[in-house]
């Protein structure tokens, strides 16, 4: 099927001769999925990728928007995949603040990695995770485990183990 193209090369091809210049514009040149019933707290819409086997549809992955319309139309973008069994599950989320979470649906930093990995932290306080963070007003780098800073590299290149003032 060709939309805007009389000789499509694929099963579905959408072509447009106009050129979009503003990726944030509502009328930019992209395929748009519109939810016309945006009146509940958590509405999901998006793209699903599935395989059909023996008459059963198996969702293998998805990209979805999750809108919270009781909170000024805050929308998160969710990416999911399916493992060797079970249903497709969320693997990564970009929340309405731009925070990215991998392994968590509640990222608290610009990049939050969960489930036993590490968290990039932009503040001087650490949680119970294994973390690498920028601390202090001088952009020092610190490593923490169990919520406690263990190692710091200051802007002079000094390394401190067990101290936050390496000399």
C-alpha positions in Angstrom: 0.0 0.0 0.0 1.4 3.4 -0.9 0.2 6.5 0.7 1.6 9.5 -1.2 3.6 7.1 -3.3 2.3 5.4 -6.5 5.1 2.7 -6.6 5.7 1.6 -3.0 8.8 -0.6 -2.3 7.4 -2.1 0.9 4.1 -3.5 2.1 3.3 -0.1 3.6 5.1 3.0 2.4 4.1 6.5 3.4 5.8 9.3 1.4 5.6 13.0 1.7 7.4 15.6 -0.4 7.2 18.3 2.3 10.2 18.8 4.6 9.8 19.2 8.3 12.1 21.6 10.0 10.8 21.7 13.6 10.8 18.4 15.4 8.7 19.9 18.2 5.9 21.2 16.0 2.6 19.5 16.2 2.4 19.5 12.4 5.9 18.3 11.8 6.6 15.6 9.1 6.1 12.3 11.0 3.6 9.5 11.5 1.3 10.6 14.3 -0.8 8.4 16.6 -3.5 10.5 18.3 -5.5 9.5 21.4 -8.8 11.3 21.0 -10.1 10.3 24.4 -7.6 11.9 26.7 -9.6 12.2 29.9 -8.3 9.7 32.3 -5.3 9.5 34.6 -3.2 6.8 32.8 -3.9 6.2 29.2 -1.6 4.2 27.0 -1.3 4.3 23.2 1.5 3.4 20.8 3.0 0.7 18.5 3.1 -3.0 19.2 5.3 -5.5 17.4 4.0 -9.1 17.5 4.4 -12.6 16.0 1.5 -14.9 15.3 2.1 -18.6 15.9 -0.6 -21.3 15.6 -3.3 -18.7 15.7 -2.0 -17.0 18.9 -0.6 -13.5 18.8 2.5 -12.9 20.8 3.5 -9.3 21.6 7.3 -9.2 21.2 7.9 -5.5 21.9 6.2 -2.1 22.1 6.8 1.6 22.1 4.0 3.4 24.0 3.1 6.8 25.3 1.7 6.9 28.8 -0.3 10.1 29.5 -1.3 11.4 32.9 -4.0 13.9 32.0 -4.8 14.9 35.6 -1.3 16.4 35.8 -1.1 18.9 32.9 -0.8 16.3 30.1 2.5 14.8 31.4 3.5 12.0 29.0 6.1 9.3 29.4 7.5 7.2 26.5 7.8 3.5 27.4 9.9 0.8 25.5 9.2 -2.9 26.1 10.4 -6.3 24.9 9.5 -9.9 25.5 12.0 -12.4 26.9 11.9 -16.1 26.2 8.6 -16.5 27.9 5.7 -14.5 29.4 4.5 -11.2 28.3 6.4 -8.2 26.9 7.4 -5.9 29.8 8.7 -2.4 30.2 12.5 -2.2 29.9 13.1 1.6 29.5 11.1 4.8 30.2 11.7 8.4 29.4 9.5 10.4 31.8 7.9 13.8 31.2 10.9 15.5 32.8 13.3 13.8 30.4 14.7 11.4 32.9 15.6 8.0 31.5 15.1 4.9 33.5 16.3 1.4 32.6 14.9 -1.3 34.7 12.7 1.2 36.6 9.5 3.0 35.8 10.3 5.8 38.2 13.7 7.4 37.1 14.9 10.0 39.6 18.0 11.2 37.7 18.8 12.1 34.1 19.8 8.4 33.8 18.8 5.8 36.3 19.9 2.2 35.9 18.3 -0.3 38.2 18.3 -3.9 39.2 21.8 -4.3 40.7 23.6 -2.0 38.3 24.5 1.6 39.1 22.8 5.0 39.2 24.2 8.2 37.8 23.6 10.7 40.5 23.7 14.5 40.2 23.5 15.3 43.9 25.8 14.8 46.9 23.4 12.3 48.6 23.5 8.6 47.8 20.8 5.9 48.1 21.4 2.3 48.9 22.4 1.5 45.3 25.8 1.2 43.7 26.3 4.7 42.4 28.7 7.0 40.5 28.0 10.7 41.0 29.1 14.3 40.6 29.4 15.7 44.1 30.3 19.1 45.5 30.3 22.5 43.8 33.6 21.7 42.0 32.3 18.7 40.0 34.1 16.0 41.9 33.4 12.4 41.0 32.4 10.0 43.7 31.7 6.2 43.9 29.3 4.9 46.5 28.1 1.5 47.7 25.3 0.9 50.2 24.5 4.6 50.3 28.0 5.6 51.5 30.7 7.4 49.5 33.7 5.1 49.2 36.0 6.8 46.7 36.3 10.4 45.3 38.3 11.9 42.5 38.5 15.7 42.9 39.0 18.2 40.1 42.8 18.3 40.7 42.9 14.6 40.0 43.5 13.6 43.6 42.0 10.3 44.6 40.6 9.6 48.1 39.5 6.3 49.4 37.4 6.7 52.6 37.7 10.5 52.5 35.9 13.2 50.7 38.9 15.5 50.8 41.8 13.8 49.0 45.2 15.4 49.1 
